[in-house]
Amino acid sequence: MMVIGNEILSGRTRETNAHLVAQKMFARGCRLGEIAIVPDLRDKIVATLNRLRRDFDAVITSGGIGPTHDDITMPCVAEAFGVPLLEHAQTLNLMRQYYGKDELNEGRRRMARLPQGAQPIICAQSIAPGAHIGNVYVLAGVPNIFASQLETILPQFGGRPFIREEIEVRLPESRFAEALRTLQQRFGNVEIGSYPGRCGPNPCGKICLSSQDELALKKAKHAVIAMLQSLMD
């Protein structure tokens, strides 16, 4: 995923769209491999997008497709693919019907421009579309619009869902670190991670296990519980 926007990097806006993608993809059996956050700089957007679309099966972008001067994602995507940015006739007609001829100003027309060959991504929350070209899905940055656009493309992703199990722990990580490493080696198709919630005299945290193999996950969970119990006896 590529998140675009100076407002994210300056701390003005809390990023939530990548978190939503990670959750949705996990539930569909797809692994989010990287989250890149880039500023509103043309060269940086183009270079990062070209790297991501080369390295991964699919790329979802967030941000920079509005009507203002700093919304440069669509022209950057067009540049990355080496195609012109054109007004999409069908989208323009929908906007004309929605806003009326007199209210279809230049800012709104900008949001009807898509890279040549791209398909619009239509959602319930906005008349302005995202775009799908190659293995890239260009979505809005506004969270409710992003979420709506994401729902429209999710059927194109899927596989055997990941399942997650969590175990409460009230031991310092150093007590079980070596044993947990051994269990991770034993259960290679189960991802095992330790996440402390509080350190110090009264430590607490969680050990999280996830896998697409339900039986292996169950066995690994039982093994972790038994390991923790042995340390507390």
C-alpha positions as CSV (number, residue, x, y, z in Angstrom):
1,M,0.0,0.0,0.0
2,M,1.1,3.6,-0.7
3,V,-0.3,6.4,1.4
4,I,0.2,9.8,-0.1
5,G,0.1,13.1,1.7
6,N,2.1,15.8,3.5
7,E,-0.6,15.9,6.2
8,I,0.3,12.3,7.2
9,L,4.0,13.0,7.4
10,S,3.6,16.2,9.3
11,G,1.4,14.6,12.0
12,R,-1.6,16.7,11.1
13,T,-3.7,13.7,10.1
14,R,-3.7,10.3,11.8
15,E,-3.4,7.6,9.2
16,T,-6.2,4.9,9.4
17,N,-6.6,3.7,5.8
18,A,-3.6,1.3,5.9
19,H,-4.8,-0.2,9.1
20,L,-8.2,-0.9,7.5
21,V,-6.5,-2.5,4.5
22,A,-4.4,-4.7,6.7
23,Q,-7.5,-5.9,8.6
24,K,-9.6,-6.5,5.5
25,M,-6.8,-8.3,3.6
26,F,-5.9,-10.5,6.5
27,A,-9.5,-11.6,6.7
28,R,-9.5,-12.5,3.0
29,G,-6.2,-14.4,3.2
30,C,-4.1,-11.8,1.5
31,R,-0.9,-10.5,3.2
32,L,-0.1,-6.8,3.2
33,G,3.6,-6.8,2.4
34,E,4.5,-3.1,2.8
35,I,3.1,0.3,3.7
36,A,4.9,3.2,2.1
37,I,4.1,6.8,3.1
38,V,5.2,9.5,0.7
39,P,4.8,13.3,0.4
40,D,3.0,15.2,-2.3
41,L,6.0,15.2,-4.5
42,R,5.6,13.9,-8.1
43,D,9.0,12.2,-8.5
44,K,8.6,10.5,-5.1
45,I,5.1,9.2,-5.9
46,V,6.0,7.9,-9.4
47,A,9.3,6.2,-8.2
48,T,7.6,4.6,-5.2
49,L,4.6,3.4,-7.2
50,N,6.8,1.9,-9.9
51,R,8.8,0.0,-7.3
52,L,5.7,-1.3,-5.5
53,R,3.8,-2.4,-8.6
54,R,6.9,-4.3,-9.7
55,D,7.5,-6.0,-6.4
56,F,4.0,-6.9,-5.4
57,D,0.9,-8.5,-6.9
58,A,-1.2,-5.5,-6.3
59,V,-0.9,-1.9,-4.9
60,I,-3.6,0.2,-3.2
61,T,-3.0,3.9,-3.0
62,S,-4.6,6.3,-0.6
63,G,-4.9,10.1,-1.0
64,G,-4.4,12.9,-3.4
65,I,-7.3,12.5,-5.8
66,G,-9.3,15.6,-4.9
67,P,-9.9,18.9,-6.7
68,T,-7.0,21.0,-5.4
69,H,-3.5,21.8,-6.6
70,D,-1.9,19.3,-4.2
71,D,-4.0,16.4,-5.4
72,I,-1.5,15.0,-7.9
73,T,-2.0,11.2,-7.5
74,M,-3.9,10.6,-10.8
75,P,-1.3,12.4,-13.0
76,C,1.5,10.6,-11.2
77,V,-0.2,7.3,-11.8
78,A,-0.6,8.2,-15.5
79,E,3.1,9.1,-15.6
80,A,4.2,5.9,-13.9
81,F,2.3,3.9,-16.6
82,G,3.4,6.1,-19.4
83,V,-0.1,7.1,-20.5
84,P,-1.9,10.4,-20.7
85,L,-4.4,11.7,-18.2
86,L,-7.8,12.1,-19.9
87,E,-11.3,13.1,-18.9
88,H,-13.4,10.0,-18.5
89,A,-16.5,10.6,-20.5
90,Q,-18.8,8.4,-18.5
91,T,-17.6,9.8,-15.2
92,L,-18.0,13.4,-16.6
93,N,-21.6,12.6,-17.6
94,L,-22.4,11.2,-14.2
95,M,-21.0,14.4,-12.6
96,R,-22.9,16.6,-14.9
97,Q,-26.1,14.8,-13.9
98,Y,-25.3,14.9,-10.2
99,Y,-24.1,18.5,-9.9
100,G,-25.9,20.1,-12.8
101,K,-24.2,21.8,-15.8
102,D,-23.6,25.1,-14.0
103,E,-22.0,23.5,-10.9
104,L,-19.5,21.3,-12.8
105,N,-16.6,23.6,-12.1
106,E,-12.9,23.0,-13.0
107,G,-12.1,21.4,-9.7
108,R,-14.8,18.8,-10.1
109,R,-13.8,18.2,-13.7
110,R,-10.3,17.4,-12.4
111,M,-11.7,14.5,-10.5
112,A,-13.1,13.0,-13.7
113,R,-9.6,12.7,-15.2
114,L,-8.2,9.2,-15.2
115,P,-5.1,7.6,-16.7
116,Q,-5.9,6.3,-20.2
117,G,-7.1,2.7,-20.0
118,A,-8.0,2.9,-16.3
119,Q,-11.4,1.7,-15.1
120,P,-13.3,4.0,-12.6
121,I,-13.8,2.7,-9.1
122,I,-17.3,3.8,-8.1
123,C,-18.6,3.7,-4.5
124,A,-21.6,4.8,-2.6
125,Q,-19.9,7.6,-0.7
126,S,-18.7,9.8,-3.6
127,I,-19.6,10.6,-7.2
128,A,-15.8,11.1,-7.9
129,P,-14.2,7.8,-8.7
130,G,-11.0,6.0,-7.9
131,A,-9.2,4.2,-10.7
132,H,-7.9,0.7,-11.5
133,I,-5.1,0.3,-13.9
134,G,-2.8,-2.7,-14.2
135,N,-2.2,-4.0,-10.7
136,V,-2.8,-0.6,-9.1
137,Y,-6.0,0.6,-7.3
138,V,-6.1,4.4,-6.7
139,L,-8.4,5.3,-3.8
140,A,-9.3,8.5,-2.0
141,G,-7.7,9.6,1.3
142,V,-10.9,10.7,3.1
143,P,-11.5,7.6,5.4
144,N,-15.2,7.1,4.8
145,I,-14.8,7.4,1.0
146,F,-11.7,5.2,1.1
147,A,-13.6,2.5,3.0
148,S,-16.4,2.6,0.6
149,Q,-14.1,2.4,-2.4
150,L,-12.2,-0.4,-0.8
151,E,-15.4,-2.5,-0.3
152,T,-16.0,-2.3,-4.1
153,I,-12.6,-3.8,-4.9
154,L,-12.4,-6.4,-2.2
155,P,-14.1,-9.1,-4.2
156,Q,-11.0,-9.0,-6.5
157,F,-8.9,-10.2,-3.6
158,G,-9.2,-13.4,-1.7
159,G,-7.9,-16.8,-0.7
160,R,-7.9,-18.9,2.4
161,P,-8.5,-16.5,5.3
162,F,-6.0,-16.0,8.0
163,I,-7.1,-16.9,11.5
164,R,-5.7,-15.2,14.6
165,E,-5.5,-16.4,18.2
166,E,-4.3,-14.4,21.2
167,I,-3.0,-15.6,24.6
168,E,-2.8,-13.3,27.6
169,V,0.6,-13.4,29.2
170,R,1.7,-12.1,32.7
171,L,5.4,-12.9,32.4
172,P,8.4,-10.9,31.2
173,E,9.3,-11.7,27.6
174,S,12.8,-12.7,28.6
175,R,11.3,-15.7,30.5
176,F,9.8,-17.3,27.5
177,A,11.8,-15.8,24.6
178,E,13.9,-18.9,23.9
179,A,11.0,-21.3,24.3
180,L,8.9,-19.2,21.9
181,R,11.7,-19.2,19.3
182,T,11.8,-23.0,19.5
183,L,8.0,-23.2,19.0
184,Q,8.2,-20.9,16.0
185,Q,10.7,-23.2,14.4
186,R,8.4,-26.2,15.2
187,F,5.3,-24.6,13.7
188,G,6.7,-23.1,10.5
189,N,3.3,-22.3,8.9
190,V,2.0,-20.4,12.0
191,E,3.2,-16.9,12.6
192,I,4.0,-16.4,16.3
193,G,4.6,-12.9,17.8
194,S,5.0,-11.5,21.3
195,Y,3.6,-8.1,22.1
196,P,4.2,-6.6,25.6
197,G,1.5,-4.3,27.0
198,R,3.3,-3.3,30.2
199,C,6.9,-3.9,31.4
200,G,8.3,-3.6,34.8
201,P,7.3,-5.3,38.1
202,N,3.9,-6.4,36.8
203,P,4.4,-7.3,33.2
204,C,1.6,-8.2,30.8
205,G,1.1,-8.7,27.2
206,K,-0.1,-11.1,24.5
207,I,1.3,-13.8,22.3
208,C,-0.5,-13.7,19.0
209,L,-0.6,-16.6,16.6
210,S,-2.0,-16.5,13.0
211,S,-2.2,-19.0,10.2
212,Q,-4.3,-20.1,7.3
213,D,-4.1,-23.7,8.6
214,E,-6.7,-24.0,11.4
215,L,-5.4,-27.3,12.7
216,A,-1.8,-26.2,12.9
217,L,-2.9,-23.0,14.6
218,K,-4.8,-25.0,17.2
219,K,-1.8,-27.2,17.9
220,A,0.5,-24.3,18.1
221,K,-1.8,-22.5,20.6
222,H,-1.9,-25.5,22.8
223,A,1.9,-25.8,22.7
224,V,2.3,-22.1,23.7
225,I,-0.1,-22.5,26.6
226,A,1.7,-25.6,27.8
227,M,5.0,-23.8,27.6
228,L,3.8,-20.8,29.6
229,Q,2.2,-23.0,32.2
230,S,5.5,-24.9,32.7
231,L,7.2,-21.6,33.4
232,M,4.6,-20.7,36.1
233,D,4.6,-24.0,37.9
